């Protein structure tokens, strides 16, 4: 495929996705949420083409893959939405524009230390925006902080000097009703916003459940296949 053909594909995917977001938002009587394209498994060249189309921010799931892309494309903001091993926190702290998958005190403290180290080395300016990933079914094997532990983790993150709590992220379990999950976590966003005295955001909704997330009030939708197309064959 030529570069121009791929650019046209990506443009079409973006236009379809944005049209869907606008349609769902208008039907729900609300403003459209932010679109965060998910570019995992796709080459850095595709992200460079997205940049030509005006995309400044993308999301990645795997640290090593994301780090390499961030080094190749320093003008693009890369957001981490996948699970993070504590030992990789120093790496993530260097390249991530934000983290949507903070789910434990151990990881929070590791990221806090990583940001401090990156600042000392001139690899990062400012704090690291983070979203606490909520586990709707307490199955932490898939990532996420159980609902009953979220309040304690919020307190810890608020005390850490180098992390900036932006809100909450959730991925509905496969056997759940997405709308119920999104509505529950949206309530958590609103309650925590009131407690902290500032507005927090909800990061929720992917290609398959985007409509339910928008109807539930999400602020950010993370869309991969709808924009990028099928995963490349390696």
Buried (B, 14 or more C-beta within 10 A) or exposed (E): EEEEEBBEBBBEBBEEBBEBBEEBBEEBEEEBBEBBBBBBBBBBEBBBBBBEBEBEBBBBBBBEBBBBBBEEBEEBBBBBBBBBEBEBBBBBBBBBBBBBBBBBBEBBBBBBBBBBBBBEEEBBEEBBBBBBBBBBBEEBEBBBBBBEBBEEBBEBBEEBEBBBBBBBBBBBBEEBEBBEBBBBBBEBBBEBBEEEEEEBBBBBBBBEBBBBBBBBBBBBBBBBBBBBBEEEEE
